[in-house]
Amino acid sequence: MSVSNPSEGTIASGLSAMLREQMLLMAELHRRQRTNILAGYRPYAKQREFHAAGAAFRERLFMAGNQLGKTLAGAAEAAMHLTGRYPDWWQGRRFDRPIVMLAGSESYELTRDGVQRLLIGPPLNEEEWGTGFLPKAAIKATTRRAGASGALDSVTVRHVSGGASTLLFKAYEQGRAKWQANTVDYVCFDEEPPEDVYFEGITRTNATRGAIAVTFTPLRGLSAVVARYLMEKSPDRAVITMTIEDAKHYTPQERQRVIDSYPAHEREARTRGVPALGSGRIFPVTEESIRIDPFEIPKHWVQIGGLDFGWDHPFAAVGCAWDRDADVFHVTKIYREREATPIIHAAALKPWGAAMPWAWPHDGLQHDKGSGEQLAAQYRAQGAGPSTGARDLRRRHQRRGSGALRHAAADAERALEGVFHLHGMVRGVPPLSPQGRQDRQGTRRSDLRLTLRLDDEAPCETANGRNSMMAGSTISVWEKSGRREPNRTRLQTSA
């Protein structure tokens, strides 16, 4: 009969107690890590550049491809400002007091699933709140928003100074008026905001000299917000672009698979943060495929100008020329200016040629609230377009039994909104020689050429007399390289 050794039982009991204690310590360590992920945030080089820019620039745009970490970087910085907890490596702006912050996206659902999720934790699992970039211990109180399950309206956050910061969640779909909150210190736009909402955000921070942070993938092309950063230089603004090569969580093989998964015309935006074709540009072609060198416009080419009236939304104009022999339509000049009077615009457009006819949108029929004079009449009085409107051209041509120029005039209008790109315009390829055009006609390749879908050859009238546009035209675009010399670019199309 064996007799148990009391010392063995004591040792086993001691080991069990030590294991239990170790398990409890590990669980507590894991809990602290999960509820304070801000302490472990280590940004990539481009994310760190975005953060550091906050020390010198009031407005910052972090333009990056999809799934590269732009929203994550925006949420991490927002958490630092709300809590006052800055890491040792931090070189950006610091708030040494509690702040009021606005954060939002396109809708409440997207705000909830994007910036709220990264700041608070899983929206539909309240037990996990505190596992985002806002440490659980720093979340003092939350209020819910009705109408969107799991969406929050506000969060009260403990600041290291002893006070409390306030985070308010918003949505662009509310419209500009709903962003008219009290004066705030920081605005975080996750995804591209409408222009009026963006300017309302700036207004909310004017009194405090607060900061604006915008993070998105530029799928809308050269929109008003993107153009503000890329084309309107200011010591208050900075833009940082992050490409898929800057994201270290992808292997080279994974990067290539991601790149290949996107349509060719979206790859620049989705993998490199370059403004996309989308609604910002009209034709789904890559930038590299459509650039050519400039040349002098032959006198026998017919020309027309298109303009779009604007004030906050910039006034813009393009000059166009059509090579009927090669069936190529060119955009040869561009002009864009914000908050200037008709006298200023007219002075810039008159050198384009006194005989040039102009296509303009219907708002040219509106009357100025100050003078009571029609917009179009103000430009005519200065001796520079508009000589005819898109609606007038369409009506004239419809009397002839076809609507061919309707598309041409619409394209002129859309070019003002849609053809500009990261460097001002899209690019192109040189015109084909006569032999090349014959070869092209014998081997049509729809995968390389686009379609304008103009009506079949049909004449129409402009202010200069008769003109016509043929089905299957080619559009060329010139990019400004200086005050006088444009760089020519073109878009090819086929019937």
C-alpha positions as CSV (number, residue, x, y, z in Angstrom):
1,M,0.0,0.0,0.0
2,S,1.5,3.3,-1.1
3,V,1.6,6.3,1.0
4,S,1.3,9.8,-0.6
5,N,4.1,12.3,0.1
6,P,2.6,15.5,1.6
7,S,5.5,17.5,0.0
8,E,4.5,16.4,-3.5
9,G,0.9,17.7,-3.0
10,T,2.3,20.9,-1.7
11,I,4.6,21.3,-4.8
12,A,1.7,20.5,-7.2
13,S,-0.6,23.0,-5.4
14,G,2.1,25.6,-5.7
15,L,2.6,25.0,-9.4
16,S,-1.1,25.2,-10.0
17,A,-1.2,28.5,-8.2
18,M,1.7,29.9,-10.1
19,L,0.2,28.8,-13.4
20,R,-3.1,30.4,-12.5
21,E,-1.4,33.6,-11.6
22,Q,0.6,33.5,-14.8
23,M,-2.6,32.9,-16.8
24,L,-4.3,35.8,-15.0
25,L,-1.3,38.1,-15.7
26,M,-1.3,37.1,-19.4
27,A,-5.0,37.7,-19.6
28,E,-4.6,41.1,-18.0
29,L,-1.7,42.0,-20.3
30,H,-3.8,41.0,-23.3
31,R,-6.7,43.0,-22.0
32,R,-4.6,46.1,-21.6
33,Q,-3.1,45.7,-25.0
34,R,-6.5,45.3,-26.6
35,T,-7.9,48.3,-24.7
36,N,-5.0,50.5,-25.4
37,I,-3.8,49.9,-29.0
38,L,-2.9,53.5,-29.3
39,A,0.3,52.8,-27.3
40,G,1.4,50.3,-29.9
41,Y,0.7,52.4,-33.0
42,R,3.8,52.4,-35.3
43,P,3.1,54.3,-38.5
44,Y,4.7,53.7,-41.9
45,A,6.9,56.4,-43.3
46,K,4.1,58.0,-45.3
47,Q,1.7,57.9,-42.3
48,R,4.4,59.5,-40.2
49,E,4.9,62.2,-42.8
50,F,1.2,62.9,-42.7
51,H,1.3,63.3,-38.9
52,A,4.4,65.5,-39.0
53,A,2.8,67.9,-41.5
54,G,0.3,68.9,-38.9
55,A,2.9,70.9,-37.1
56,A,3.3,73.3,-40.1
57,F,0.0,73.0,-42.1
58,R,-3.5,73.8,-41.0
59,E,-5.1,71.8,-43.8
60,R,-3.8,68.3,-44.7
61,L,-4.9,65.8,-47.3
62,F,-3.7,62.2,-47.0
63,M,-4.5,60.8,-50.5
64,A,-3.8,57.1,-50.6
65,G,-4.9,53.9,-52.3
66,N,-7.5,51.5,-50.9
67,Q,-6.6,49.5,-47.8
68,L,-3.2,51.2,-47.3
69,G,-3.8,52.7,-43.9
70,K,-5.1,56.2,-44.5
71,T,-8.2,56.0,-42.3
72,L,-6.2,54.2,-39.7
73,A,-3.6,57.0,-39.6
74,G,-6.4,59.6,-39.3
75,A,-8.1,57.7,-36.5
76,A,-4.8,57.2,-34.6
77,E,-4.0,60.9,-34.8
78,A,-7.5,61.9,-33.7
79,A,-7.2,59.7,-30.6
80,M,-3.9,61.4,-29.7
81,H,-5.4,64.8,-29.9
82,L,-8.6,63.8,-27.9
83,T,-6.6,62.2,-25.1
84,G,-3.4,64.2,-25.2
85,R,-1.4,61.0,-25.3
86,Y,1.4,61.5,-27.7
87,P,4.2,59.0,-28.3
88,D,7.9,59.8,-28.0
89,W,8.4,59.8,-31.8
90,W,5.6,62.3,-32.4
91,Q,6.5,65.4,-34.5
92,G,3.1,66.7,-35.4
93,R,0.9,69.3,-33.7
94,R,0.0,68.9,-30.0
95,F,-3.0,70.0,-28.0
96,D,-2.1,70.5,-24.3
97,R,-5.8,70.9,-23.4
98,P,-9.1,69.2,-24.1
99,I,-10.5,69.8,-27.5
100,V,-13.8,69.6,-29.5
101,M,-13.5,67.5,-32.6
102,L,-15.9,66.8,-35.6
103,A,-15.4,63.5,-37.4
104,G,-17.5,62.1,-40.2
105,S,-17.9,60.3,-43.5
106,E,-20.5,60.1,-46.3
107,S,-23.3,58.6,-44.3
108,Y,-23.9,57.7,-40.6
109,E,-23.4,54.0,-41.6
110,L,-20.1,54.7,-43.2
111,T,-19.1,57.0,-40.3
112,R,-20.0,54.1,-37.9
113,D,-18.2,51.4,-39.9
114,G,-15.1,53.6,-40.6
115,V,-13.8,56.2,-38.2
116,Q,-16.1,55.2,-35.3
117,R,-15.1,51.6,-35.5
118,L,-11.4,52.5,-35.5
119,L,-11.7,54.9,-32.6
120,I,-14.2,53.0,-30.4
121,G,-14.3,49.4,-31.5
122,P,-16.9,47.1,-33.1
123,P,-20.1,49.2,-33.3
124,L,-22.5,46.4,-32.7
125,N,-20.7,44.9,-29.7
126,E,-20.7,47.3,-26.8
127,E,-18.6,45.0,-24.7
128,E,-15.8,45.5,-27.2
129,W,-16.0,49.3,-27.0
130,G,-12.6,50.6,-25.9
131,T,-10.7,48.3,-28.3
132,G,-10.2,51.0,-30.9
133,F,-7.6,53.8,-30.8
134,L,-9.4,55.5,-27.9
135,P,-8.3,53.6,-24.8
136,K,-11.1,52.1,-22.8
137,A,-10.0,53.9,-19.7
138,A,-10.2,57.2,-21.6
139,I,-13.8,56.8,-22.8
140,K,-15.8,58.6,-20.2
141,A,-19.3,58.6,-21.8
142,T,-21.1,58.0,-25.1
143,T,-24.4,59.0,-26.6
144,R,-26.2,57.0,-29.3
145,R,-27.6,58.2,-32.5
146,A,-31.2,57.2,-33.4
147,G,-31.8,55.6,-36.8
148,A,-28.5,53.8,-37.3
149,S,-27.9,50.7,-35.2
150,G,-24.6,51.0,-33.2
151,A,-23.9,54.5,-34.4
152,L,-22.8,57.1,-31.8
153,D,-23.6,60.8,-31.7
154,S,-20.9,61.9,-29.3
155,V,-18.1,60.6,-27.1
156,T,-16.6,62.3,-24.0
157,V,-12.9,61.5,-23.7
158,R,-10.6,62.0,-20.7
159,H,-7.7,64.2,-21.5
160,V,-4.3,63.8,-19.7
161,S,-4.6,67.5,-18.5
162,G,-7.5,66.5,-16.3
163,G,-10.4,67.8,-18.5
164,A,-12.5,66.1,-21.1
165,S,-12.5,66.3,-24.9
166,T,-15.7,66.0,-26.9
167,L,-15.9,64.0,-30.2
168,L,-19.0,64.6,-32.4
169,F,-19.8,62.2,-35.2
170,K,-21.4,63.7,-38.4
171,A,-22.3,62.6,-41.9
172,Y,-22.0,64.5,-45.2
173,E,-25.5,63.4,-46.2
174,Q,-26.8,65.8,-43.6
175,G,-25.7,68.7,-45.7
176,R,-23.6,71.7,-44.7
177,A,-26.1,73.1,-42.2
178,K,-25.8,70.1,-39.9
179,W,-22.0,70.8,-39.6
180,Q,-22.7,74.2,-38.2
181,A,-21.7,73.2,-34.7
182,N,-20.0,75.3,-32.1
183,T,-16.4,76.4,-32.7
184,V,-14.2,73.3,-32.8
185,D,-10.5,72.6,-32.7
186,Y,-10.2,69.7,-35.2
187,V,-12.1,68.3,-38.1
188,C,-11.5,64.8,-39.4
189,F,-13.0,64.0,-42.8
190,D,-12.9,60.3,-43.6
191,E,-13.6,60.0,-47.3
192,E,-13.9,63.0,-49.6
193,P,-16.4,65.6,-48.4
194,P,-18.6,67.8,-50.7
195,E,-17.1,71.2,-51.2
196,D,-19.7,73.1,-49.1
197,V,-19.2,70.7,-46.2
198,Y,-15.4,71.0,-46.4
199,F,-15.6,74.8,-46.2
200,E,-18.0,74.6,-43.3
201,G,-15.4,72.5,-41.5
202,I,-12.8,75.2,-42.1
203,T,-15.3,77.8,-40.9
204,R,-15.8,75.9,-37.6
205,T,-12.0,76.0,-36.9
206,N,-11.3,79.6,-37.9
207,A,-11.6,81.1,-34.4
208,T,-9.3,78.5,-32.9
209,R,-6.9,78.2,-35.8
210,G,-7.8,74.6,-35.6
211,A,-6.8,71.8,-38.0
212,I,-8.4,70.0,-40.9
213,A,-7.4,66.4,-41.7
214,V,-8.8,64.7,-44.9
215,T,-8.2,61.0,-45.7
216,F,-9.5,59.4,-48.8
217,T,-8.9,57.5,-52.1
218,P,-9.5,60.0,-54.9
219,L,-12.0,58.0,-57.0
220,R,-13.9,61.2,-58.0
221,G,-11.0,62.6,-60.0
222,L,-10.0,66.2,-59.8
223,S,-13.0,67.3,-57.7
224,A,-13.2,70.8,-56.1
225,V,-11.6,69.5,-52.8
226,V,-8.7,67.7,-54.6
227,A,-8.2,70.7,-56.9
228,R,-7.9,72.9,-53.8
229,Y,-4.9,70.9,-52.6
230,L,-3.2,70.2,-56.0
231,M,-3.8,73.3,-58.0
232,E,-4.3,76.1,-55.4
233,K,-1.0,76.4,-53.5
234,S,-1.1,77.8,-50.0
235,P,1.2,77.8,-47.0
236,D,-1.7,76.5,-45.0
237,R,-2.2,73.3,-47.0
238,A,-0.2,70.1,-47.6
239,V,-1.0,66.9,-49.5
240,I,0.7,63.5,-48.8
241,T,0.2,60.7,-51.2
242,M,0.7,57.0,-50.2
243,T,1.1,54.2,-52.7
244,I,0.8,50.5,-52.4
245,E,4.6,50.3,-52.4
246,D,4.6,52.3,-49.2
247,A,2.4,49.8,-47.4
248,K,4.7,47.2,-45.8
249,H,2.0,44.8,-44.9
250,Y,1.9,43.6,-48.5
251,T,4.5,41.2,-50.0
252,P,5.6,42.0,-53.6
253,Q,3.5,39.1,-54.9
254,E,0.5,40.3,-52.9
255,R,1.0,43.9,-54.2
256,Q,0.9,42.6,-57.8
257,R,-2.2,40.6,-57.2
258,V,-3.9,43.6,-55.8
259,I,-2.9,45.8,-58.7
260,D,-4.0,43.3,-61.2
261,S,-7.4,42.9,-59.5
262,Y,-8.5,46.5,-60.5
263,P,-9.6,47.8,-63.9
264,A,-6.8,49.6,-65.7
265,H,-8.4,53.0,-65.4
266,E,-8.8,52.7,-61.6
267,R,-5.4,51.3,-60.7
268,E,-3.7,54.7,-60.3
269,A,-6.4,55.8,-57.8
270,R,-6.8,52.5,-55.9
271,T,-3.2,51.6,-55.6
272,R,-1.3,54.9,-55.8
273,G,-3.7,57.5,-54.6
274,V,-3.7,59.4,-57.9
275,P,-7.1,61.1,-58.8
276,A,-9.1,58.6,-60.7
277,L,-11.1,58.7,-64.0
278,G,-14.4,58.1,-62.2
279,S,-16.7,61.1,-62.2
280,G,-13.7,63.5,-62.3
281,R,-12.6,62.4,-65.8
282,I,-14.9,61.3,-68.6
283,F,-12.9,58.6,-70.5
284,P,-11.7,55.3,-68.9
285,V,-8.2,55.4,-70.3
286,T,-4.8,55.4,-68.5
287,E,-2.8,58.6,-68.3
288,E,0.2,57.2,-70.0
289,S,-1.6,56.1,-73.1
290,I,-2.8,59.5,-74.3
291,R,-0.1,62.2,-74.2
292,I,1.6,63.9,-77.2
293,D,3.8,66.9,-77.8
294,P,2.3,70.4,-78.6
295,F,2.2,71.8,-82.2
296,E,0.9,74.9,-83.9
297,I,-2.8,74.8,-84.7
298,P,-3.5,75.0,-88.5
299,K,-5.6,78.0,-89.5
300,H,-8.1,75.9,-91.3
301,W,-9.2,74.0,-88.2
302,V,-12.5,75.1,-86.8
303,Q,-12.4,76.2,-83.1
304,I,-14.9,76.7,-80.3
305,G,-14.6,77.5,-76.6
306,G,-16.5,76.2,-73.6
307,L,-16.9,77.8,-70.3
308,D,-18.4,77.2,-66.9
309,F,-19.4,80.1,-64.6
310,G,-18.4,80.0,-61.0
311,W,-17.2,81.9,-57.9
312,D,-16.4,79.6,-55.0
313,H,-16.6,76.8,-57.5
314,P,-14.0,78.1,-59.9
315,F,-14.8,79.7,-63.2
316,A,-13.2,77.6,-66.0
317,A,-12.8,77.7,-69.7
318,V,-11.3,75.5,-72.5
319,G,-10.5,76.3,-76.1
320,C,-11.1,73.5,-78.6
321,A,-10.1,72.8,-82.2
322,W,-11.2,70.2,-84.6
323,D,-9.0,68.6,-87.3
324,R,-11.7,67.4,-89.7
325,D,-9.1,65.7,-92.0
326,A,-7.9,63.4,-89.2
327,D,-11.2,63.5,-87.4
328,V,-9.5,64.6,-84.2
329,F,-11.1,67.1,-81.6
330,H,-8.5,68.9,-79.5
331,V,-8.7,70.8,-76.3
332,T,-6.0,73.4,-76.7
333,K,-6.2,75.9,-73.9
334,I,-7.4,75.9,-70.3
335,Y,-8.2,78.6,-67.8
336,R,-9.4,78.2,-64.2
337,E,-9.8,80.9,-61.6
338,R,-11.7,81.2,-58.3
339,E,-13.4,84.4,-56.9
340,A,-12.7,86.7,-59.8
341,T,-15.0,89.1,-61.7
342,P,-16.1,88.8,-65.4
343,I,-13.6,91.7,-66.2
344,I,-10.7,89.5,-65.0
345,H,-12.0,86.4,-66.8
346,A,-12.7,88.3,-70.0
347,A,-9.2,89.7,-70.0
348,A,-7.7,86.2,-69.8
349,L,-10.0,84.9,-72.6
350,K,-9.9,87.6,-75.1
351,P,-6.3,86.7,-76.4
352,W,-7.8,83.3,-77.4
353,G,-9.4,85.0,-80.4
354,A,-12.2,87.5,-80.9
355,A,-13.9,85.3,-83.5
356,M,-14.0,82.2,-81.3
357,P,-17.6,81.0,-80.6
358,W,-18.4,79.9,-77.0
359,A,-20.6,77.2,-75.6
360,W,-21.8,77.9,-72.1
361,P,-24.3,76.3,-69.6
362,H,-27.8,77.4,-68.8
363,D,-26.8,79.4,-65.7
364,G,-25.4,82.0,-68.0
365,L,-29.0,83.1,-68.5
366,Q,-29.2,84.0,-64.8
367,H,-29.0,87.6,-63.7
368,D,-26.4,89.0,-61.3
369,K,-28.0,89.8,-57.9
370,G,-26.1,93.1,-57.7
371,S,-26.4,94.6,-61.1
372,G,-29.4,92.7,-62.4
373,E,-27.4,92.0,-65.6
374,Q,-27.4,88.6,-67.3
375,L,-24.1,86.7,-66.7
376,A,-23.6,86.0,-70.4
377,A,-24.2,89.7,-71.2
378,Q,-21.5,90.8,-68.8
379,Y,-18.9,88.8,-70.7
380,R,-20.1,90.0,-74.1
381,A,-19.8,93.6,-72.8
382,Q,-16.1,92.9,-72.1
383,G,-15.6,91.6,-75.7
384,A,-15.0,87.9,-74.7
385,G,-17.6,85.2,-75.2
386,P,-20.1,83.7,-74.6
387,S,-21.3,84.1,-78.1
388,T,-23.8,81.2,-78.0
389,G,-25.0,78.8,-75.4
390,A,-25.2,75.0,-75.4
391,R,-29.0,75.3,-75.4
392,D,-28.9,77.7,-78.4
393,L,-26.7,75.4,-80.4
394,R,-28.8,72.4,-79.6
395,R,-32.0,74.3,-80.6
396,R,-30.4,75.5,-83.9
397,H,-29.3,72.1,-84.8
398,Q,-32.5,70.4,-83.9
399,R,-34.2,72.6,-86.4
400,R,-32.0,70.9,-89.0
401,G,-33.3,67.5,-87.9
402,S,-30.3,66.2,-85.8
403,G,-28.8,66.7,-82.4
404,A,-25.1,66.2,-83.3
405,L,-23.8,69.3,-81.7
406,R,-25.8,68.7,-78.5
407,H,-23.1,66.1,-77.6
408,A,-20.3,68.4,-78.7
409,A,-21.6,71.2,-76.5
410,A,-22.2,68.9,-73.6
411,D,-18.6,67.5,-74.0
412,A,-17.3,71.1,-73.9
413,E,-19.1,71.7,-70.6
414,R,-18.1,68.3,-69.2
415,A,-14.5,68.9,-70.1
416,L,-14.4,71.8,-67.7
417,E,-15.4,69.4,-64.9
418,G,-14.1,66.2,-66.0
419,V,-10.9,66.1,-68.1
420,F,-8.5,67.8,-65.6
421,H,-6.3,65.4,-63.7
422,L,-3.4,65.4,-61.3
423,H,-1.1,67.4,-63.5
424,G,-3.9,69.6,-65.0
425,M,-5.0,67.4,-67.9
426,V,-4.9,63.8,-69.1
427,R,-2.2,62.6,-71.5
428,G,-2.2,61.2,-75.1
429,V,-0.5,59.7,-78.1
430,P,0.7,61.4,-81.3
431,P,-1.7,61.7,-84.2
432,L,-1.5,59.0,-86.8
433,S,0.0,59.6,-90.3
434,P,-2.4,59.2,-93.3
435,Q,-1.0,55.7,-93.8
436,G,-1.5,55.0,-90.1
437,R,-5.1,56.1,-90.2
438,Q,-5.7,53.7,-93.1
439,D,-4.1,50.9,-91.2
440,R,-6.2,51.8,-88.2
441,Q,-9.4,51.8,-90.2
442,G,-8.5,48.3,-91.4
443,T,-7.9,47.0,-87.9
444,R,-10.3,48.6,-85.5
445,R,-9.5,47.8,-81.9
446,S,-12.2,48.7,-79.5
447,D,-10.1,47.9,-76.5
448,L,-7.7,50.7,-77.3
449,R,-10.2,53.4,-78.5
450,L,-13.2,54.9,-76.9
451,T,-16.5,56.2,-78.3
452,L,-18.0,59.7,-78.2
453,R,-21.3,58.4,-79.6
454,L,-21.9,61.5,-81.6
455,D,-24.8,61.3,-84.1
456,D,-23.8,60.4,-87.6
457,E,-22.2,63.1,-89.7
458,A,-24.6,66.0,-89.5
459,P,-23.9,69.7,-89.9
460,C,-24.8,72.3,-87.3
461,E,-24.4,76.0,-86.9
462,T,-22.2,78.0,-84.5
463,A,-21.8,81.7,-84.2
464,N,-19.1,81.5,-86.9
465,G,-21.4,79.7,-89.4
466,R,-21.6,76.1,-90.3
467,N,-19.7,73.4,-88.5
468,S,-20.1,69.7,-88.1
469,M,-18.9,66.9,-85.9
470,M,-18.6,63.3,-87.1
471,A,-19.3,60.1,-85.2
472,G,-16.2,58.4,-83.8
473,S,-14.1,61.6,-83.2
474,T,-10.9,61.8,-81.2
475,I,-10.5,64.2,-78.4
476,S,-7.1,65.7,-77.6
477,V,-6.2,67.8,-74.6
478,W,-3.3,70.2,-74.0
479,E,-1.8,70.7,-70.6
480,K,-0.5,74.1,-69.6
481,S,3.3,74.0,-69.3
482,G,3.6,77.8,-69.1
483,R,1.8,81.0,-69.7
484,R,1.8,80.6,-73.5
485,E,3.0,77.2,-74.5
486,P,0.6,74.3,-73.8
487,N,1.5,70.6,-73.8
488,R,-0.9,68.8,-76.0
489,T,-2.8,65.7,-74.9
490,R,-5.4,63.6,-76.6
491,L,-8.2,61.1,-76.0
492,Q,-8.9,58.8,-78.9
493,T,-12.5,57.6,-79.7
494,S,-14.1,55.6,-82.4
495,A,-17.6,55.1,-83.7
